[in-house]
Amino acid sequence: MPKIGWSFKGWISGADIREVTETETGNVIDVSKMSAAEVADKLNACTWLIALGDHLYSSKSIENFDFEADGSD
């Protein structure tokens, strides 16, 4: 399977975050009733993770560039 690497940058506004994954345990947590500030703080501290792919298609401000082969095929 080909492996591809690329750079991307952008900004996603108003993402509806319902679930996060705990970094240490891999457990999924329902955060739908939490404040946005609390969720953002945990994400910034790398305590929780979100799946970026869940939010890319709703954003019009993501730019992908510099695709290249990453490793041997």
N, CA, C and O atoms as a MOPAC input file, in Angstrom:
PM7 MOZYME 1SCF
protein

 N      0.83800 1    -1.16600 1     0.00000 1
 C      0.00000 1     0.00000 1     0.00000 1
 C      0.88600 1     1.23300 1     0.00000 1
 O      1.80000 1     1.32600 1     0.81900 1
 N      0.64200 1     2.18500 1    -0.89800 1
 C      1.45900 1     3.40200 1    -0.92300 1
 C      1.24600 1     4.23900 1     0.33800 1
 O      0.13000 1     4.36600 1     0.84200 1
 N      2.32000 1     4.79200 1     0.81800 1
 C      2.25000 1     5.70600 1     1.95600 1
 C      2.59900 1     7.09500 1     1.45600 1
 O      3.63300 1     7.28800 1     0.81700 1
 N      1.73800 1     8.06700 1     1.74700 1
 C      1.89200 1     9.43500 1     1.26400 1
 C      1.99000 1    10.37000 1     2.45600 1
 O      1.27300 1    10.20300 1     3.44200 1
 N      2.86300 1    11.34000 1     2.36900 1
 C      2.95800 1    12.39300 1     3.37700 1
 C      2.61700 1    13.72000 1     2.73700 1
 O      2.86700 1    13.91400 1     1.54700 1
 N      2.05000 1    14.63900 1     3.50300 1
 C      1.78200 1    15.97200 1     2.98200 1
 C      1.64100 1    16.96800 1     4.11900 1
 O      1.47200 1    16.59400 1     5.27900 1
 N      1.71200 1    18.21600 1     3.77100 1
 C      1.53600 1    19.30500 1     4.72900 1
 C      0.11100 1    19.82800 1     4.61400 1
 O     -0.50300 1    19.75100 1     3.55000 1
 N     -0.40300 1    20.35200 1     5.69800 1
 C     -1.70000 1    21.00700 1     5.64300 1
 C     -1.75700 1    22.08400 1     6.70600 1
 O     -1.05400 1    22.03000 1     7.71600 1
 N     -2.60500 1    23.05900 1     6.45700 1
 C     -2.84100 1    24.09700 1     7.44100 1
 C     -4.25100 1    24.61500 1     7.24300 1
 O     -4.84600 1    24.43400 1     6.18100 1
 N     -4.76400 1    25.23700 1     8.23500 1
 C     -6.10100 1    25.77400 1     8.12400 1
 C     -6.72100 1    26.02300 1     9.47900 1
 O     -6.06800 1    25.91500 1    10.51700 1
 N     -7.98600 1    26.35600 1     9.44200 1
 C     -8.71300 1    26.67200 1    10.65700 1
 C    -10.10600 1    26.10100 1    10.52700 1
 O    -10.75900 1    26.31500 1     9.50600 1
 N    -10.57600 1    25.39100 1    11.51700 1
 C    -11.92700 1    24.85000 1    11.54300 1
 C    -12.68200 1    25.60100 1    12.62900 1
 O    -12.28300 1    25.59000 1    13.79300 1
 N    -13.76800 1    26.25000 1    12.24700 1
 C    -14.56700 1    27.01700 1    13.20400 1
 C    -15.87100 1    26.29800 1    13.51000 1
 O    -16.48100 1    25.69200 1    12.62900 1
 N    -16.28500 1    26.37000 1    14.74700 1
 C    -17.58400 1    25.84600 1    15.14100 1
 C    -17.71800 1    24.34300 1    15.04900 1
 O    -18.82000 1    23.84200 1    14.82600 1
 N    -16.63800 1    23.60900 1    15.21300 1
 C    -16.69600 1    22.14600 1    15.14900 1
 C    -17.53800 1    21.61100 1    16.30300 1
 O    -17.36400 1    22.02400 1    17.44900 1
 N    -18.43600 1    20.70800 1    16.00100 1
 C    -19.31100 1    20.09400 1    16.98400 1
 C    -18.60700 1    18.86600 1    17.55300 1
 O    -18.65200 1    17.79200 1    16.95200 1
 N    -17.96000 1    19.01400 1    18.70300 1
 C    -17.20200 1    17.93500 1    19.32700 1
 C    -18.12200 1    17.21000 1    20.30300 1
 O    -18.54400 1    17.78200 1    21.30800 1
 N    -18.42800 1    15.96400 1    20.00700 1
 C    -19.30500 1    15.16700 1    20.87300 1
 C    -18.53900 1    14.13300 1    21.66800 1
 O    -18.92600 1    13.77500 1    22.78100 1
 N    -17.42800 1    13.64600 1    21.07900 1
 C    -16.62200 1    12.62700 1    21.74600 1
 C    -15.14900 1    12.96200 1    21.60600 1
 O    -14.71800 1    13.53900 1    20.60800 1
 N    -14.39200 1    12.59200 1    22.61600 1
 C    -12.93400 1    12.71500 1    22.59100 1
 C    -12.35300 1    11.38000 1    23.01800 1
 O    -13.06100 1    10.52300 1    23.54800 1
 N    -11.08300 1    11.21300 1    22.78800 1
 C    -10.37700 1    10.01100 1    23.22300 1
 C     -9.32000 1    10.41600 1    24.23700 1
 O     -8.54700 1    11.34400 1    24.00000 1
 N     -9.28900 1     9.71900 1    25.36900 1
 C     -8.25900 1     9.97100 1    26.37100 1
 C     -6.91400 1     9.52800 1    25.82300 1
 O     -6.78700 1     8.41600 1    25.30900 1
 N     -5.92000 1    10.38000 1    25.92600 1
 C     -4.59800 1    10.09200 1    25.39300 1
 C     -3.97900 1     8.85400 1    26.04100 1
 O     -3.44700 1     7.99200 1    25.34100 1
 N     -4.04200 1     8.76200 1    27.34900 1
 C     -3.35200 1     7.67400 1    28.06000 1
 C     -4.04700 1     6.32700 1    27.95800 1
 O     -3.37700 1     5.29800 1    27.87000 1
 N     -5.38900 1     6.30700 1    27.96900 1
 C     -6.11300 1     5.03700 1    28.04100 1
 C     -6.74400 1     4.60500 1    26.72200 1
 O     -6.99700 1     3.42000 1    26.50800 1
 N     -6.99700 1     5.57100 1    25.83700 1
 C     -7.70100 1     5.26800 1    24.59700 1
 C     -9.20600 1     5.18700 1    24.76400 1
 O     -9.92100 1     4.88000 1    23.81100 1
 N     -9.69600 1     5.46100 1    25.97000 1
 C    -11.13500 1     5.44300 1    26.22700 1
 C    -11.81700 1     6.62000 1    25.54000 1
 O    -11.27500 1     7.72400 1    25.49200 1
 N    -13.00400 1     6.37100 1    25.01400 1
 C    -13.80500 1     7.41800 1    24.38100 1
 C    -14.72600 1     8.02200 1    25.43600 1
 O    -15.36200 1     7.30200 1    26.20600 1
 N    -14.78800 1     9.35400 1    25.46100 1
 C    -15.57200 1    10.07700 1    26.45900 1
 C    -16.60000 1    10.93700 1    25.74200 1
 O    -16.27200 1    11.61300 1    24.76700 1
 N    -17.83800 1    10.91800 1    26.21300 1
 C    -18.88800 1    11.79400 1    25.71400 1
 C    -18.71000 1    13.16300 1    26.36600 1
 O    -18.81200 1    13.28700 1    27.58600 1
 N    -18.44600 1    14.18700 1    25.56100 1
 C    -18.23900 1    15.53600 1    26.09500 1
 C    -19.34700 1    16.49000 1    25.64800 1
 O    -19.20500 1    17.70800 1    25.75500 1
 N    -20.44200 1    15.93400 1    25.15100 1
 C    -21.50800 1    16.75800 1    24.58300 1
 C    -22.16400 1    17.69900 1    25.58900 1
 O    -22.78000 1    18.68600 1    25.18800 1
 N    -22.04800 1    17.42000 1    26.86900 1
 C    -22.65900 1    18.26400 1    27.90600 1
 C    -21.63500 1    19.18800 1    28.58400 1
 O    -21.99300 1    19.94900 1    29.48200 1
 N    -20.37800 1    19.12600 1    28.16400 1
 C    -19.31700 1    19.93000 1    28.78500 1
 C    -19.21300 1    21.28700 1    28.10400 1
 O    -19.72100 1    21.48100 1    27.00000 1
 N    -18.55600 1    22.21300 1    28.76900 1
 C    -18.34400 1    23.53200 1    28.17600 1
 C    -17.24200 1    23.46000 1    27.11800 1
 O    -16.32700 1    22.64000 1    27.19900 1
 N    -17.35800 1    24.32700 1    26.14100 1
 C    -16.34300 1    24.38800 1    25.09300 1
 C    -14.97400 1    24.73700 1    25.67900 1
 O    -13.95700 1    24.21900 1    25.21900 1
 N    -14.94100 1    25.60200 1    26.67700 1
 C    -13.67000 1    26.00100 1    27.29100 1
 C    -12.97700 1    24.81600 1    27.94700 1
 O    -11.76200 1    24.66500 1    27.82400 1
 N    -13.73300 1    23.97600 1    28.64100 1
 C    -13.13500 1    22.81800 1    29.30600 1
 C    -12.58600 1    21.82000 1    28.29500 1
 O    -11.49100 1    21.28700 1    28.47300 1
 N    -13.34600 1    21.56900 1    27.23600 1
 C    -12.88900 1    20.64400 1    26.19900 1
 C    -11.63600 1    21.19000 1    25.52200 1
 O    -10.67400 1    20.45100 1    25.31200 1
 N    -11.64000 1    22.47700 1    25.18100 1
 C    -10.47800 1    23.09400 1    24.52600 1
 C     -9.24200 1    23.02000 1    25.41700 1
 O     -8.14200 1    22.75500 1    24.93300 1
 N     -9.41700 1    23.25300 1    26.71000 1
 C     -8.27800 1    23.17100 1    27.63900 1
 C     -7.66000 1    21.76800 1    27.64500 1
 O     -6.43700 1    21.63100 1    27.62000 1
 N     -8.48800 1    20.74200 1    27.67900 1
 C     -7.98300 1    19.35900 1    27.69900 1
 C     -7.31200 1    19.00100 1    26.36600 1
 O     -6.30200 1    18.29600 1    26.34700 1
 N     -7.87600 1    19.48900 1    25.25600 1
 C     -7.26000 1    19.23700 1    23.95300 1
 C     -5.91100 1    19.94200 1    23.85700 1
 O     -4.94200 1    19.35600 1    23.37400 1
 N     -5.83800 1    21.18300 1    24.30700 1
 C     -4.57600 1    21.92900 1    24.28100 1
 C     -3.52000 1    21.30000 1    25.17900 1
 O     -2.32800 1    21.39100 1    24.88800 1
 N     -3.94100 1    20.66500 1    26.26200 1
 C     -3.00500 1    19.99400 1    27.18200 1
 C     -2.62900 1    18.60300 1    26.68800 1
 O     -1.83900 1    17.91200 1    27.33200 1
 N     -3.18300 1    18.18400 1    25.55900 1
 C     -2.94100 1    16.84600 1    24.98700 1
 C     -3.41200 1    15.72900 1    25.90800 1
 O     -2.92600 1    14.60100 1    25.81300 1
 N     -4.35100 1    16.03000 1    26.79500 1
 C     -4.97400 1    15.02500 1    27.65100 1
 C     -6.00300 1    14.24400 1    26.85100 1
 O     -6.19100 1    13.04600 1    27.06100 1
 N     -6.67000 1    14.93600 1    25.92900 1
 C     -7.67400 1    14.34100 1    25.05600 1
 C     -7.29400 1    14.56700 1    23.61400 1
 O     -6.55900 1    15.50000 1    23.29300 1
 N     -7.80100 1    13.70400 1    22.74000 1
 C     -7.59200 1    13.80000 1    21.29500 1
 C     -8.94600 1    13.77900 1    20.59100 1
 O     -9.91900 1    13.23500 1    21.11300 1
 N     -8.99900 1    14.37600 1    19.40200 1
 C    -10.16800 1    14.24100 1    18.54300 1
 C     -9.70400 1    13.70200 1    17.20200 1
 O     -8.52700 1    13.80900 1    16.85800 1
 N    -10.61600 1    13.13100 1    16.45500 1
 C    -10.31600 1    12.63600 1    15.12200 1
 C    -10.46000 1    13.79500 1    14.13800 1
 O    -11.57400 1    14.23100 1    13.84900 1
 N     -9.36000 1    14.28200 1    13.63500 1
 C     -9.36400 1    15.42700 1    12.73100 1
 C    -10.21800 1    15.17300 1    11.49200 1
 O    -10.90300 1    16.07200 1    11.00600 1
 N    -10.17200 1    13.95600 1    10.99100 1
 C    -10.93500 1    13.61900 1     9.79000 1
 C    -12.42700 1    13.83200 1     9.94700 1
 O    -13.12100 1    14.08400 1     8.96200 1
 N    -12.93700 1    13.73600 1    11.17500 1
 C    -14.36400 1    13.94700 1    11.40800 1
 C    -14.79300 1    15.37500 1    11.11000 1
 O    -15.98200 1    15.63500 1    10.92300 1
 N    -13.84500 1    16.30500 1    11.06300 1
 C    -14.18800 1    17.71700 1    10.93300 1
 C    -13.67900 1    18.35900 1     9.64700 1
 O    -14.05000 1    19.49300 1     9.34500 1
 N    -12.84900 1    17.67200 1     8.89400 1
 C    -12.25700 1    18.27800 1     7.69900 1
 C    -13.26800 1    18.58600 1     6.60400 1
 O    -13.18000 1    19.63300 1     5.96300 1
 N    -14.21800 1    17.70300 1     6.38200 1
 C    -15.13300 1    17.87900 1     5.25800 1
 C    -16.10600 1    19.02800 1     5.46600 1
 O    -16.65100 1    19.55000 1     4.49300 1
 N    -16.33800 1    19.43400 1     6.70300 1
 C    -17.25300 1    20.54800 1     6.96000 1
 C    -16.54700 1    21.89600 1     6.87100 1
 O    -17.20300 1    22.93700 1     6.92000 1
 N    -15.23500 1    21.89600 1     6.74200 1
 C    -14.46700 1    23.13500 1     6.70900 1
 C    -14.08000 1    23.48900 1     5.28200 1
 O    -13.66900 1    22.62700 1     4.50500 1
 N    -14.21300 1    24.74500 1     4.95100 1
 C    -13.80900 1    25.22800 1     3.63000 1
 C    -12.43100 1    25.89700 1     3.67900 1
 O    -11.96300 1    26.43100 1     2.67300 1
 N    -11.78700 1    25.86800 1     4.84200 1
 C    -10.54300 1    26.61900 1     4.99400 1
 C     -9.33600 1    25.73700 1     5.27200 1
 O     -8.40000 1    26.17000 1     5.94300 1
 N     -9.34300 1    24.51700 1     4.77000 1
 C     -8.19900 1    23.62400 1     4.91400 1
 C     -7.46400 1    23.57300 1     3.58400 1
 O     -8.08100 1    23.36400 1     2.53900 1
 N     -6.16500 1    23.75900 1     3.61600 1
 C     -5.32900 1    23.75800 1     2.41600 1
 C     -4.35800 1    22.58900 1     2.50000 1
 O     -3.59700 1    22.49100 1     3.46300 1
 N     -4.36800 1    21.70800 1     1.51900 1
 C     -3.44000 1    20.58200 1     1.43800 1
 C     -2.40400 1    20.87300 1     0.36400 1
 O     -2.74700 1    21.38300 1    -0.70300 1
 N     -1.14000 1    20.55600 1     0.63000 1
 C     -0.09100 1    20.84100 1    -0.34600 1
 C      1.13200 1    19.96300 1    -0.07400 1
 O      1.23600 1    19.31600 1     0.96800 1
 N      2.04300 1    19.96000 1    -1.02800 1
 C      3.34500 1    19.26100 1    -0.91600 1
 C      3.18100 1    17.75600 1    -0.68500 1
 O      3.78400 1    17.20100 1     0.23300 1
 N      2.36700 1    17.09500 1    -1.51500 1
 C      2.24500 1    15.65000 1    -1.43000 1
 C      3.54900 1    15.00600 1    -1.88100 1
 O      4.15800 1    15.46500 1    -2.84700 1
 N      3.98700 1    13.94900 1    -1.19900 1
 C      5.19000 1    13.22300 1    -1.59500 1
 C      5.11100 1    11.79200 1    -1.09000 1
 O      4.40300 1    11.49100 1    -0.12900 1
 N      5.85700 1    10.91500 1    -1.75900 1
 C      5.91400 1     9.52600 1    -1.31100 1
 C      6.59300 1     9.46900 1     0.04700 1
 O      7.57500 1    10.17300 1     0.28500 1
 N      6.08000 1     8.64400 1     0.92500 1
 C      6.60100 1     8.53900 1     2.28300 1
 C      6.98800 1     7.08400 1     2.52800 1
 O      6.16300 1     6.28800 1     2.97600 1
 N      8.22700 1     6.73900 1     2.24000 1
 C      8.68100 1     5.36500 1     2.39000 1
 C      8.62400 1     4.63200 1     1.06200 1
 O      8.23500 1     5.19900 1     0.04100 1
 N      9.00800 1     3.38800 1     1.08600 1
 C      9.01000 1     2.59700 1    -0.14000 1
 C      7.69200 1     1.85700 1    -0.29500 1
 O      7.03100 1     1.51700 1     0.68700 1
 N      7.32700 1     1.61800 1    -1.53100 1
 C      6.07200 1     0.89700 1    -1.83000 1
 C      6.31800 1    -0.58500 1    -1.85600 1
 O      5.39100 1    -1.36000 1    -2.09000 1

